[in-house]
């Protein structure tokens, strides 16, 4: 095999690796998006019911004791998984050195990203329901709108990426030197 053949082989492998990473992140974004969309029916039922936050906390506690899901526990679970799935994408986005102005601007909020990471660890490692990282995120009422904005920015990025994958892969390889 000549040096030119080895170079070409290495370049093709790099293109394949970047393509697989983009698709993997897209699948992760779709998981998060699907979880977020699945919240809508329970949110609508809660809005119609006119229950207070105290009513919802009581319902969630009662459903936990009965080991039976209710709207409050469904929302809690789906939001937790949504945020966890979103952080999994953020983690690989950074590790694989993807970049986009809108996404990166949202990820520049180090405090929110840290909360998202800690929350993901707490929910996927079955920490106590009152674990400080779960409570910290629950007390930040601005996290869900921020997460929704991040998810939408990622969707836009990957939709554009896949429309013109060759150009984006070349740009990524040039930027990263891979």
KETI-189973 format. One record per atom (N, C-alpha, C, CB): residue number from 1; residue in three letters; z, x, y. Coordinates in nm, 3 decimals. Each point is the difference from the previous one (the first is absolute). Glycine has a CB too. Layout:
# KETI-189973
nr,rest,up,east,north
NUM,ALA,Z,X,Y
...
//
This chain:
# KETI-189973
nr,rest,up,east,north
1,UNK,0.000,0.085,-0.118
1,UNK,0.000,-0.085,0.118
1,UNK,0.000,0.090,0.124
1,UNK,0.123,-0.187,-0.124
2,UNK,-0.208,0.157,0.217
2,UNK,-0.011,0.081,0.121
2,UNK,0.109,-0.039,0.100
2,UNK,-0.249,0.022,-0.036
3,UNK,0.264,0.062,0.136
3,UNK,0.096,-0.029,0.105
3,UNK,-0.037,-0.130,0.071
3,UNK,0.043,0.247,0.030
4,UNK,-0.171,-0.269,-0.007
4,UNK,-0.047,-0.124,0.065
4,UNK,0.034,-0.122,-0.087
4,UNK,-0.187,0.128,0.113
5,UNK,0.173,-0.114,-0.244
5,UNK,0.033,-0.110,-0.092
5,UNK,0.151,-0.030,0.005
5,UNK,-0.193,0.065,-0.150
6,UNK,0.272,0.041,0.152
6,UNK,0.146,-0.019,0.007
6,UNK,0.041,-0.065,0.132
6,UNK,0.033,0.200,-0.150
7,UNK,-0.096,-0.158,0.257
7,UNK,0.028,-0.059,0.132
7,UNK,-0.036,-0.147,0.001
7,UNK,-0.041,0.222,0.110
8,UNK,-0.077,-0.253,-0.162
8,UNK,-0.043,-0.140,-0.005
8,UNK,0.094,-0.083,-0.087
8,UNK,-0.238,0.074,0.033
9,UNK,0.279,-0.018,-0.145
9,UNK,0.093,-0.070,-0.089
9,UNK,0.134,-0.025,0.069
9,UNK,-0.113,0.106,-0.199
10,UNK,0.160,-0.008,0.272
10,UNK,0.127,-0.014,0.073
10,UNK,-0.013,-0.105,0.110
10,UNK,0.056,0.239,-0.048
11,UNK,-0.170,-0.241,0.116
11,UNK,-0.022,-0.100,0.105
11,UNK,-0.005,-0.141,-0.058
11,UNK,-0.125,0.172,0.133
12,UNK,0.057,-0.188,-0.244
12,UNK,-0.007,-0.132,-0.065
12,UNK,0.138,-0.045,-0.047
12,UNK,-0.236,0.049,-0.072
13,UNK,0.314,0.044,0.021
13,UNK,0.137,-0.034,-0.043
13,UNK,0.084,-0.043,0.120
13,UNK,-0.019,0.164,-0.192
14,UNK,0.003,-0.096,0.304
14,UNK,0.075,-0.037,0.121
14,UNK,-0.041,-0.138,0.049
14,UNK,0.019,0.242,0.063
15,UNK,-0.148,-0.271,-0.064
15,UNK,-0.048,-0.132,0.041
15,UNK,0.057,-0.107,-0.092
15,UNK,-0.212,0.103,0.091
16,UNK,0.211,-0.077,-0.220
16,UNK,0.055,-0.098,-0.096
16,UNK,0.150,-0.021,0.023
16,UNK,-0.175,0.068,-0.168
17,UNK,0.247,0.040,0.193
17,UNK,0.145,-0.009,0.023
17,UNK,0.030,-0.084,0.125
17,UNK,0.031,0.225,-0.110
18,UNK,-0.103,-0.200,0.218
18,UNK,0.022,-0.075,0.124
18,UNK,-0.037,-0.147,-0.021
18,UNK,-0.046,0.207,0.138
19,UNK,-0.063,-0.233,-0.206
19,UNK,-0.040,-0.138,-0.029
19,UNK,0.105,-0.073,-0.083
19,UNK,-0.239,0.072,0.010
20,UNK,0.292,-0.005,-0.111
20,UNK,0.104,-0.062,-0.083
20,UNK,0.125,-0.028,0.081
20,UNK,-0.091,0.118,-0.202
21,UNK,0.124,-0.027,0.291
21,UNK,0.118,-0.021,0.084
21,UNK,-0.020,-0.118,0.093
21,UNK,0.051,0.245,-0.012
22,UNK,-0.169,-0.256,0.071
22,UNK,-0.027,-0.112,0.090
22,UNK,0.008,-0.132,-0.076
22,UNK,-0.147,0.147,0.142
23,UNK,0.091,-0.151,-0.260
23,UNK,0.007,-0.123,-0.081
23,UNK,0.143,-0.029,-0.042
23,UNK,-0.234,0.040,-0.082
24,UNK,0.308,0.063,0.044
24,UNK,0.140,-0.020,-0.040
24,UNK,0.083,-0.055,0.115
24,UNK,-0.022,0.188,-0.164
25,UNK,0.002,-0.135,0.284
25,UNK,0.071,-0.052,0.116
25,UNK,-0.044,-0.142,0.033
25,UNK,0.022,0.233,0.088
26,UNK,-0.150,-0.262,-0.105
26,UNK,-0.050,-0.135,0.024
26,UNK,0.067,-0.098,-0.095
26,UNK,-0.220,0.093,0.079
27,UNK,0.233,-0.055,-0.205
27,UNK,0.068,-0.087,-0.098
27,UNK,0.145,-0.020,0.041
27,UNK,-0.152,0.081,-0.183
28,UNK,0.217,0.025,0.230
28,UNK,0.138,-0.013,0.048
28,UNK,0.011,-0.094,0.118
28,UNK,0.044,0.230,-0.081
29,UNK,-0.139,-0.221,0.175
29,UNK,-0.001,-0.089,0.116
29,UNK,-0.023,-0.144,-0.046
29,UNK,-0.086,0.187,0.148
30,UNK,-0.003,-0.206,-0.244
30,UNK,-0.023,-0.135,-0.052
30,UNK,0.124,-0.058,-0.066
30,UNK,-0.240,0.058,-0.033
31,UNK,0.316,0.026,-0.037
31,UNK,0.126,-0.047,-0.060
31,UNK,0.094,-0.050,0.110
31,UNK,-0.024,0.165,-0.191
32,UNK,0.038,-0.085,0.296
32,UNK,0.088,-0.039,0.111
32,UNK,-0.051,-0.127,0.066
32,UNK,0.061,0.241,0.038
33,UNK,-0.191,-0.248,-0.015
33,UNK,-0.060,-0.117,0.066
33,UNK,0.020,-0.126,-0.085
33,UNK,-0.171,0.149,0.111
34,UNK,0.153,-0.137,-0.241
34,UNK,0.019,-0.113,-0.090
34,UNK,0.145,-0.047,0.001
34,UNK,-0.187,0.085,-0.145
35,UNK,0.280,0.008,0.144
35,UNK,0.141,-0.037,0.007
35,UNK,0.030,-0.071,0.131
35,UNK,0.059,0.195,-0.146
36,UNK,-0.113,-0.143,0.255
36,UNK,0.026,-0.063,0.131
36,UNK,-0.057,-0.141,0.004
36,UNK,-0.005,0.226,0.110
37,UNK,-0.116,-0.244,-0.161
37,UNK,-0.062,-0.133,0.001
37,UNK,0.075,-0.098,-0.090
37,UNK,-0.220,0.108,0.045
38,UNK,0.281,-0.058,-0.151
38,UNK,0.072,-0.088,-0.092
38,UNK,0.129,-0.055,0.060
38,UNK,-0.097,0.130,-0.190
39,UNK,0.139,-0.075,0.302
39,UNK,0.119,-0.050,0.070
39,UNK,-0.024,-0.133,0.071
39,UNK,0.071,0.237,0.028
40,UNK,-0.194,-0.265,0.005
40,UNK,-0.032,-0.113,0.087
40,UNK,0.053,-0.134,-0.050
40,UNK,-0.201,0.124,0.066
41,UNK,0.182,-0.162,-0.193
41,UNK,0.051,-0.132,-0.043
41,UNK,0.152,-0.015,0.018
41,UNK,-0.188,-0.008,-0.164
42,UNK,0.263,0.111,0.129
42,UNK,0.146,-0.009,0.016
42,UNK,0.038,-0.002,0.148
42,UNK,0.031,0.120,-0.219
43,UNK,-0.102,-0.043,0.302
43,UNK,0.027,-0.002,0.144
43,UNK,-0.025,-0.139,0.058
43,UNK,-0.061,0.242,0.014
44,UNK,-0.046,-0.305,-0.057
44,UNK,-0.031,-0.135,0.049
44,UNK,0.106,-0.101,-0.043
44,UNK,-0.245,0.056,-0.007
45,UNK,0.292,-0.046,-0.117
45,UNK,0.105,-0.091,-0.046
45,UNK,0.128,0.021,0.079
45,UNK,-0.100,-0.001,-0.229
46,UNK,0.133,0.127,0.258
46,UNK,0.121,0.027,0.079
46,UNK,-0.013,-0.052,0.142
46,UNK,0.042,0.202,-0.140
47,UNK,-0.159,-0.187,0.199
47,UNK,-0.022,-0.049,0.136
47,UNK,0.013,-0.152,0.007
47,UNK,-0.152,0.195,0.044
48,UNK,0.104,-0.263,-0.146
48,UNK,0.009,-0.146,-0.004
48,UNK,0.143,-0.047,-0.024
48,UNK,-0.234,-0.008,-0.084
49,UNK,0.312,0.088,0.013
49,UNK,0.135,-0.040,-0.039
49,UNK,0.104,0.007,0.109
49,UNK,-0.058,0.075,-0.221
50,UNK,0.033,0.002,0.324
50,UNK,0.093,0.011,0.112
50,UNK,0.136,0.058,-0.037
50,UNK,-0.117,-0.192,0.097
51,UNK,0.121,0.275,-0.200
51,UNK,0.129,0.058,-0.041
51,UNK,0.036,0.117,0.090
51,UNK,-0.042,-0.072,-0.237
52,UNK,0.172,0.089,0.257
52,UNK,0.050,0.111,0.081
52,UNK,0.003,0.128,-0.083
52,UNK,0.139,-0.161,0.139
53,UNK,-0.117,0.272,-0.071
53,UNK,0.013,0.128,-0.071
53,UNK,0.118,-0.004,-0.097
53,UNK,-0.101,0.120,0.197
54,UNK,0.210,-0.185,-0.154
54,UNK,0.116,-0.012,-0.090
54,UNK,-0.034,-0.082,-0.124
54,UNK,0.153,0.018,0.197
55,UNK,-0.231,-0.126,-0.178
55,UNK,-0.044,-0.081,-0.115
55,UNK,-0.082,0.085,-0.097
55,UNK,-0.001,-0.207,0.144
56,UNK,-0.087,0.289,-0.088
56,UNK,-0.086,0.084,-0.083
56,UNK,0.080,0.106,-0.075
56,UNK,-0.188,-0.040,0.159
57,UNK,0.286,0.099,-0.092
57,UNK,0.085,0.099,-0.068
57,UNK,0.077,-0.065,-0.113
57,UNK,0.020,0.131,0.213
58,UNK,0.031,-0.251,-0.189
58,UNK,0.073,-0.073,-0.104
58,UNK,-0.092,-0.032,-0.116
58,UNK,0.153,-0.097,0.173
59,UNK,-0.275,0.049,-0.141
59,UNK,-0.098,-0.030,-0.105
59,UNK,-0.034,0.124,-0.082
59,UNK,-0.094,-0.184,0.143
60,UNK,0.075,0.296,-0.076
60,UNK,-0.033,0.125,-0.069
60,UNK,0.115,0.043,-0.091
60,UNK,-0.147,0.068,0.192
61,UNK,0.270,-0.078,-0.142
61,UNK,0.115,0.037,-0.083
61,UNK,0.014,-0.094,-0.120
61,UNK,0.115,0.092,0.205
62,UNK,-0.131,-0.222,-0.181
62,UNK,0.008,-0.097,-0.109
62,UNK,-0.108,0.024,-0.105
62,UNK,0.096,-0.167,0.160
63,UNK,-0.217,0.195,-0.115
63,UNK,-0.109,0.022,-0.096
63,UNK,0.023,0.129,-0.079
63,UNK,-0.158,-0.123,0.152
64,UNK,0.217,0.225,-0.087
64,UNK,0.031,0.124,-0.072
64,UNK,0.104,-0.025,-0.108
64,UNK,-0.054,0.133,0.205
65,UNK,0.156,-0.212,-0.171
65,UNK,0.105,-0.028,-0.099
65,UNK,-0.052,-0.082,-0.117
65,UNK,0.168,0.007,0.183
66,UNK,-0.268,-0.090,-0.158
66,UNK,-0.061,-0.082,-0.106
66,UNK,-0.115,0.073,-0.070
66,UNK,0.065,-0.206,0.129
67,UNK,-0.103,0.319,-0.074
67,UNK,-0.115,0.077,-0.048
67,UNK,-0.124,-0.090,-0.004
67,UNK,0.152,0.150,-0.137
68,UNK,-0.168,-0.226,0.245
68,UNK,-0.114,-0.091,0.017
68,UNK,-0.058,0.023,0.140
68,UNK,0.101,-0.173,-0.159
69,UNK,-0.229,0.201,0.167
69,UNK,-0.057,0.023,0.133
69,UNK,-0.005,-0.127,0.084
69,UNK,-0.135,0.185,-0.097
70,UNK,0.156,-0.167,0.225
70,UNK,-0.015,-0.106,0.099
70,UNK,-0.085,0.060,0.112
70,UNK,0.226,-0.113,-0.058
71,UNK,-0.264,0.031,0.156
71,UNK,-0.086,0.052,0.106
71,UNK,0.059,0.122,0.070
71,UNK,-0.086,-0.230,0.033
72,UNK,0.215,0.228,-0.007
72,UNK,0.062,0.113,0.069
72,UNK,-0.008,0.127,-0.085
72,UNK,0.154,-0.158,0.120
73,UNK,-0.128,0.145,-0.250
73,UNK,-0.005,0.119,-0.085
73,UNK,-0.145,0.043,-0.024
73,UNK,0.215,-0.070,-0.110
74,UNK,-0.307,-0.025,0.106
74,UNK,-0.143,0.036,-0.012
74,UNK,-0.045,0.081,0.123
74,UNK,-0.042,-0.210,-0.139
75,UNK,0.079,0.161,0.256
75,UNK,-0.037,0.071,0.122
75,UNK,0.061,0.140,0.003
75,UNK,-0.017,-0.219,0.120
76,UNK,0.143,0.227,-0.154
76,UNK,0.066,0.130,-0.002
76,UNK,-0.070,0.095,-0.096
76,UNK,0.218,-0.110,0.057
77,UNK,-0.248,0.062,-0.176
77,UNK,-0.065,0.085,-0.100
77,UNK,-0.140,0.040,0.042
77,UNK,0.134,-0.112,-0.176
78,UNK,-0.212,0.016,0.221
78,UNK,-0.138,0.031,0.039
78,UNK,-0.006,0.092,0.121
78,UNK,-0.070,-0.221,-0.093
79,UNK,0.159,0.199,0.191
79,UNK,0.003,0.091,0.115
79,UNK,0.039,0.140,-0.046
79,UNK,0.060,-0.191,0.153
80,UNK,0.039,0.201,-0.241
80,UNK,0.043,0.131,-0.048
80,UNK,-0.115,0.072,-0.071
80,UNK,0.235,-0.087,-0.024
81,UNK,-0.306,0.016,-0.063
81,UNK,-0.111,0.062,-0.071
81,UNK,-0.116,0.032,0.094
81,UNK,0.069,-0.123,-0.207
82,UNK,-0.095,0.035,0.302
82,UNK,-0.104,0.023,0.100
82,UNK,0.027,0.130,0.075
82,UNK,-0.036,-0.248,0.023
83,UNK,0.157,0.262,0.027
83,UNK,0.035,0.120,0.077
83,UNK,0.000,0.124,-0.089
83,UNK,0.137,-0.142,0.154
84,UNK,-0.092,0.127,-0.278
84,UNK,-0.003,0.113,-0.094
84,UNK,-0.142,0.043,-0.032
84,UNK,0.214,-0.080,-0.096
85,UNK,-0.302,-0.017,0.072
85,UNK,-0.140,0.031,-0.029
85,UNK,-0.066,0.065,0.122
85,UNK,-0.011,-0.193,-0.162
86,UNK,0.045,0.147,0.279
86,UNK,-0.056,0.056,0.122
86,UNK,0.045,0.145,0.017
86,UNK,-0.004,-0.228,0.105
87,UNK,0.131,0.256,-0.133
87,UNK,0.046,0.137,0.014
87,UNK,-0.068,0.093,-0.102
87,UNK,0.220,-0.086,0.086
88,UNK,-0.247,0.036,-0.205
88,UNK,-0.069,0.082,-0.100
88,UNK,-0.136,0.046,0.054
88,UNK,0.117,-0.125,-0.186
89,UNK,-0.185,0.039,0.259
89,UNK,-0.128,0.036,0.061
89,UNK,0.023,0.104,0.110
89,UNK,-0.094,-0.229,-0.052
90,UNK,0.196,0.207,0.135
90,UNK,0.031,0.094,0.109
90,UNK,0.027,0.140,-0.058
90,UNK,0.097,-0.189,0.139
91,UNK,-0.022,0.194,-0.245
91,UNK,0.037,0.128,-0.061
91,UNK,-0.125,0.078,-0.044
91,UNK,0.218,-0.100,-0.076
92,UNK,-0.308,0.034,0.007
92,UNK,-0.122,0.067,-0.046
92,UNK,-0.098,0.024,0.115
92,UNK,0.030,-0.106,-0.225
93,UNK,-0.033,0.013,0.322
93,UNK,-0.085,0.019,0.118
93,UNK,0.031,0.137,0.062
93,UNK,-0.008,-0.251,0.043
94,UNK,0.134,0.278,-0.028
94,UNK,0.042,0.126,0.062
94,UNK,-0.026,0.118,-0.094
94,UNK,0.174,-0.124,0.132
95,UNK,-0.137,0.109,-0.258
95,UNK,-0.017,0.110,-0.096
95,UNK,-0.147,0.038,-0.015
95,UNK,0.206,-0.078,-0.122
96,UNK,-0.293,-0.022,0.121
96,UNK,-0.143,0.025,-0.019
96,UNK,-0.072,0.021,0.133
96,UNK,0.009,-0.137,-0.208
97,UNK,0.062,0.147,0.315
97,UNK,-0.048,0.033,0.134
97,UNK,-0.113,-0.089,0.051
97,UNK,0.068,0.231,-0.048
98,UNK,-0.053,-0.362,0.025
98,UNK,-0.092,-0.094,0.063
98,UNK,0.043,-0.014,0.145
98,UNK,-0.044,-0.125,-0.219
99,UNK,-0.048,0.085,0.305
99,UNK,0.034,-0.015,0.140
99,UNK,-0.083,-0.110,0.064
99,UNK,0.062,0.242,0.011
100,UNK,0.001,-0.312,0.081
100,UNK,-0.065,-0.105,0.078
100,UNK,0.088,-0.023,0.121
100,UNK,-0.108,-0.111,-0.206
101,UNK,0.046,0.096,0.322
101,UNK,0.076,-0.015,0.123
101,UNK,0.100,-0.114,-0.003
101,UNK,-0.193,0.094,0.117
102,UNK,0.149,-0.213,-0.160
102,UNK,0.088,-0.116,0.000
102,UNK,0.112,0.014,-0.104
102,UNK,-0.193,-0.142,0.076
103,UNK,0.158,0.186,-0.195
103,UNK,0.101,0.018,-0.105
103,UNK,0.099,0.109,0.041
103,UNK,-0.166,-0.073,-0.177
104,UNK,0.114,0.186,0.221
104,UNK,0.088,0.111,0.035
104,UNK,0.090,-0.032,0.119
104,UNK,-0.173,0.155,-0.088
105,UNK,0.125,-0.237,0.182
105,UNK,0.085,-0.041,0.113
105,UNK,0.119,-0.081,-0.050
105,UNK,-0.201,-0.001,0.153
106,UNK,0.177,-0.087,-0.249
106,UNK,0.110,-0.079,-0.057
106,UNK,0.095,0.089,-0.081
106,UNK,-0.150,-0.202,-0.008
107,UNK,0.094,0.297,-0.064
107,UNK,0.083,0.091,-0.080
107,UNK,0.075,0.102,0.085
107,UNK,-0.162,-0.030,-0.187
108,UNK,0.127,0.041,0.314
108,UNK,0.071,0.090,0.090
108,UNK,0.141,-0.051,0.030
108,UNK,-0.219,0.067,0.101
109,UNK,0.245,-0.193,-0.134
109,UNK,0.134,-0.057,0.018
109,UNK,0.088,0.047,-0.117
109,UNK,-0.094,-0.205,0.126
110,UNK,0.149,0.323,-0.110
110,UNK,0.074,0.065,-0.108
110,UNK,0.118,-0.083,-0.049
110,UNK,-0.069,0.219,0.094
111,UNK,0.135,-0.289,-0.003
111,UNK,0.115,-0.081,-0.039
111,UNK,-0.040,-0.113,-0.095
111,UNK,0.110,0.056,0.219
112,UNK,-0.217,-0.126,-0.185
112,UNK,-0.045,-0.109,-0.086
112,UNK,-0.050,0.052,-0.135
112,UNK,-0.060,-0.132,0.204
113,UNK,-0.013,0.242,-0.202
113,UNK,-0.050,0.057,-0.126
113,UNK,0.118,0.041,-0.088
113,UNK,-0.211,0.080,0.114
114,UNK,0.313,-0.021,-0.052
114,UNK,0.119,0.041,-0.076
114,UNK,0.070,-0.123,-0.060
114,UNK,0.028,0.202,0.152
115,UNK,-0.014,-0.309,-0.075
115,UNK,0.059,-0.124,-0.052
115,UNK,-0.081,-0.055,-0.116
115,UNK,0.092,-0.050,0.228
116,UNK,-0.223,0.053,-0.214
116,UNK,-0.088,-0.048,-0.106
116,UNK,0.019,0.082,-0.127
116,UNK,-0.167,-0.076,0.173
117,UNK,0.175,0.206,-0.158
117,UNK,0.020,0.089,-0.116
117,UNK,0.136,-0.025,-0.065
117,UNK,-0.146,0.173,0.109
118,UNK,0.250,-0.179,-0.031
118,UNK,0.133,-0.022,-0.055
118,UNK,0.009,-0.136,-0.069
118,UNK,0.097,0.146,0.179
119,UNK,-0.160,-0.245,-0.118
119,UNK,-0.001,-0.134,-0.059
119,UNK,-0.072,0.002,-0.134
119,UNK,0.004,-0.103,0.230
120,UNK,-0.118,0.169,-0.235
120,UNK,-0.076,0.010,-0.126
120,UNK,0.086,0.064,-0.109
120,UNK,-0.215,0.018,0.130
121,UNK,0.283,0.090,-0.096
121,UNK,0.085,0.066,-0.098
121,UNK,0.113,-0.093,-0.046
121,UNK,-0.054,0.222,0.104
122,UNK,0.114,-0.293,-0.010
122,UNK,0.113,-0.088,-0.035
122,UNK,-0.044,-0.116,-0.089
122,UNK,0.108,0.060,0.217
123,UNK,-0.224,-0.119,-0.192
123,UNK,-0.040,-0.115,-0.082
123,UNK,-0.053,0.041,-0.136
123,UNK,-0.050,-0.122,0.208
124,UNK,-0.014,0.235,-0.217
124,UNK,-0.057,0.040,-0.129
124,UNK,0.096,0.082,-0.085
124,UNK,-0.222,-0.002,0.108
125,UNK,0.339,0.027,-0.054
125,UNK,0.103,0.067,-0.078
125,UNK,0.123,-0.090,-0.016
125,UNK,-0.084,0.223,0.082
126,UNK,0.065,-0.353,-0.062
126,UNK,0.102,-0.102,-0.022
126,UNK,0.136,0.035,0.059
126,UNK,-0.121,-0.060,-0.206
127,UNK,0.120,0.092,0.335
127,UNK,0.126,0.028,0.067
127,UNK,0.074,-0.131,0.027
127,UNK,-0.098,0.207,0.105
128,UNK,0.222,-0.195,-0.059
128,UNK,0.081,-0.117,0.032
128,UNK,-0.070,-0.086,0.104
128,UNK,0.209,0.128,-0.054
129,UNK,-0.192,-0.258,0.043
129,UNK,-0.066,-0.093,0.093
129,UNK,0.041,0.026,0.144
129,UNK,-0.007,-0.170,-0.182
130,UNK,0.125,0.229,0.202
130,UNK,0.045,0.030,0.136
130,UNK,-0.014,0.149,0.033
130,UNK,0.159,-0.192,-0.017
131,UNK,-0.246,0.261,-0.056
131,UNK,-0.024,0.142,0.026
131,UNK,-0.043,0.019,0.146
131,UNK,-0.065,0.037,-0.244
132,UNK,0.112,0.069,0.306
132,UNK,-0.025,0.023,0.142
132,UNK,-0.149,0.001,0.035
132,UNK,0.212,0.131,0.007
133,UNK,-0.296,-0.084,-0.098
133,UNK,-0.144,0.005,0.030
133,UNK,-0.064,-0.138,-0.007
133,UNK,-0.007,0.232,-0.090
134,UNK,0.059,-0.320,0.008
134,UNK,-0.049,-0.138,-0.003
134,UNK,0.048,-0.075,0.123
134,UNK,-0.001,0.004,-0.251
135,UNK,0.125,0.017,0.286
135,UNK,0.057,-0.067,0.117
135,UNK,-0.070,0.049,0.127
135,UNK,0.222,-0.023,-0.119
136,UNK,-0.246,0.154,0.128
136,UNK,-0.063,0.057,0.120
136,UNK,-0.137,-0.063,0.025
136,UNK,0.123,0.216,-0.039
137,UNK,-0.199,-0.235,-0.065
137,UNK,-0.132,-0.060,0.019
137,UNK,0.014,-0.148,0.032
137,UNK,-0.101,0.167,-0.157
138,UNK,0.191,-0.236,0.091
138,UNK,0.018,-0.144,0.025
138,UNK,0.042,-0.027,0.144
138,UNK,0.063,-0.030,-0.240
139,UNK,0.009,0.123,0.300
139,UNK,0.046,-0.018,0.138
139,UNK,-0.109,0.029,0.103
139,UNK,0.228,0.060,-0.077
140,UNK,-0.338,-0.001,0.033
140,UNK,-0.112,0.031,0.090
140,UNK,-0.103,-0.112,-0.007
140,UNK,0.038,0.250,-0.029
141,UNK,-0.026,-0.345,0.117
141,UNK,-0.090,-0.116,-0.003
141,UNK,-0.143,0.037,0.042
141,UNK,0.196,-0.146,0.050
142,UNK,-0.213,0.267,0.003
142,UNK,-0.133,0.044,0.039
142,UNK,-0.076,0.072,-0.112
142,UNK,0.086,0.019,0.232
143,UNK,-0.023,-0.004,-0.348
143,UNK,-0.065,0.074,-0.109
143,UNK,-0.117,-0.076,-0.062
143,UNK,0.218,0.108,-0.045
144,UNK,-0.203,-0.236,0.023
144,UNK,-0.109,-0.075,-0.065
144,UNK,-0.125,-0.004,0.089
144,UNK,0.171,-0.140,-0.121
145,UNK,-0.160,0.109,0.250
145,UNK,-0.122,0.005,0.083
145,UNK,-0.063,0.140,0.001
145,UNK,0.095,-0.183,0.142
146,UNK,-0.012,0.287,-0.137
146,UNK,-0.053,0.137,-0.003
146,UNK,-0.068,0.028,-0.133
146,UNK,0.182,0.074,0.157
147,UNK,-0.119,-0.114,-0.268
147,UNK,-0.059,0.020,-0.133
147,UNK,-0.132,-0.077,-0.012
147,UNK,0.230,0.032,-0.099
148,UNK,-0.232,-0.154,0.152
148,UNK,-0.124,-0.079,-0.003
148,UNK,-0.111,0.070,0.080
148,UNK,0.136,-0.212,-0.024
149,UNK,-0.100,0.268,0.138
149,UNK,-0.098,0.071,0.082
149,UNK,-0.051,0.125,-0.073
149,UNK,0.112,-0.086,0.209
150,UNK,-0.021,0.157,-0.275
150,UNK,-0.038,0.118,-0.077
150,UNK,-0.093,-0.039,-0.115
150,UNK,0.218,0.110,0.060
151,UNK,-0.181,-0.214,-0.132
151,UNK,-0.083,-0.045,-0.112
151,UNK,-0.140,-0.039,0.049
151,UNK,0.206,-0.080,-0.122
152,UNK,-0.214,0.009,0.234
152,UNK,-0.129,-0.041,0.055
152,UNK,-0.083,0.122,0.042
152,UNK,0.103,-0.217,0.078
153,UNK,-0.038,0.318,-0.020
153,UNK,-0.071,0.122,0.041
153,UNK,-0.054,0.074,-0.123
153,UNK,0.148,0.018,0.204
154,UNK,-0.069,-0.015,-0.310
154,UNK,-0.047,0.064,-0.123
154,UNK,-0.117,-0.077,-0.061
154,UNK,0.231,0.086,-0.041
155,UNK,-0.224,-0.218,0.044
155,UNK,-0.111,-0.082,-0.052
155,UNK,-0.127,0.030,0.079
155,UNK,0.162,-0.181,-0.071
156,UNK,-0.151,0.183,0.204
156,UNK,-0.117,0.030,0.084
156,UNK,-0.057,0.138,-0.030
156,UNK,0.094,-0.148,0.178
157,UNK,-0.004,0.246,-0.192
157,UNK,-0.043,0.136,-0.028
157,UNK,-0.078,0.007,-0.130
157,UNK,0.198,0.088,0.125
158,UNK,-0.142,-0.144,-0.232
158,UNK,-0.067,0.012,-0.130
158,UNK,-0.124,-0.088,-0.010
158,UNK,0.221,0.053,-0.100
159,UNK,-0.225,-0.163,0.171
159,UNK,-0.123,-0.080,0.003
159,UNK,-0.112,0.083,0.063
159,UNK,0.133,-0.217,0.016
160,UNK,-0.102,0.284,0.095
160,UNK,-0.100,0.086,0.066
160,UNK,-0.035,0.120,-0.089
160,UNK,0.087,-0.072,0.226
161,UNK,0.013,0.128,-0.289
161,UNK,-0.022,0.116,-0.089
161,UNK,-0.102,-0.036,-0.108
161,UNK,0.235,0.082,0.044
162,UNK,-0.212,-0.193,-0.112
162,UNK,-0.085,-0.036,-0.113
162,UNK,-0.139,-0.046,0.044
162,UNK,0.205,-0.063,-0.124
163,UNK,-0.219,0.018,0.248
163,UNK,-0.133,-0.035,0.051
163,UNK,-0.086,0.123,0.018
163,UNK,0.099,-0.198,0.115
164,UNK,-0.037,0.310,-0.085
164,UNK,-0.073,0.124,0.024
164,UNK,0.075,0.115,-0.066
164,UNK,-0.095,-0.090,0.219
165,UNK,0.114,0.079,-0.350
165,UNK,0.083,0.096,-0.073
165,UNK,-0.051,0.143,0.012
165,UNK,0.060,-0.183,-0.157
166,UNK,-0.189,0.204,0.146
166,UNK,-0.052,0.138,0.003
166,UNK,0.038,0.070,0.129
166,UNK,-0.191,-0.071,-0.144
167,UNK,0.175,0.004,0.255
167,UNK,0.034,0.059,0.129
167,UNK,0.149,0.029,0.010
167,UNK,-0.192,-0.122,0.104
168,UNK,0.273,0.028,-0.150
168,UNK,0.145,0.018,0.007
168,UNK,0.048,0.112,-0.092
168,UNK,0.024,-0.242,0.056
169,UNK,-0.083,0.252,-0.174
169,UNK,0.039,0.107,-0.092
169,UNK,-0.037,0.135,0.061
169,UNK,-0.033,-0.153,-0.200
170,UNK,-0.088,0.165,0.255
170,UNK,-0.040,0.127,0.062
170,UNK,0.095,0.035,0.115
170,UNK,-0.242,-0.043,-0.062
171,UNK,0.275,-0.055,0.144
171,UNK,0.090,0.024,0.113
171,UNK,0.138,0.044,-0.049
171,UNK,-0.125,-0.171,0.135
172,UNK,0.174,0.105,-0.239
172,UNK,0.131,0.035,-0.058
172,UNK,-0.002,0.142,-0.054
172,UNK,0.041,-0.241,-0.058
173,UNK,-0.145,0.275,-0.016
173,UNK,-0.010,0.135,-0.057
173,UNK,-0.011,0.105,0.109
173,UNK,-0.111,-0.095,-0.204
174,UNK,0.034,0.067,0.308
174,UNK,-0.015,0.094,0.110
174,UNK,0.134,0.021,0.072
174,UNK,-0.241,-0.071,0.027
175,UNK,0.311,-0.039,-0.003
175,UNK,0.128,0.006,0.072
175,UNK,0.107,0.073,-0.081
175,UNK,-0.058,-0.215,0.113
176,UNK,0.062,0.191,-0.244
176,UNK,0.105,0.060,-0.083
176,UNK,-0.038,0.134,-0.060
176,UNK,0.074,-0.229,-0.050
177,UNK,-0.203,0.261,0.055
177,UNK,-0.044,0.127,-0.056
177,UNK,0.002,0.001,-0.151
177,UNK,0.083,0.110,0.203
178,UNK,-0.073,-0.228,-0.264
178,UNK,0.007,-0.007,-0.147
178,UNK,-0.136,0.018,-0.062
178,UNK,0.195,-0.151,0.017
//
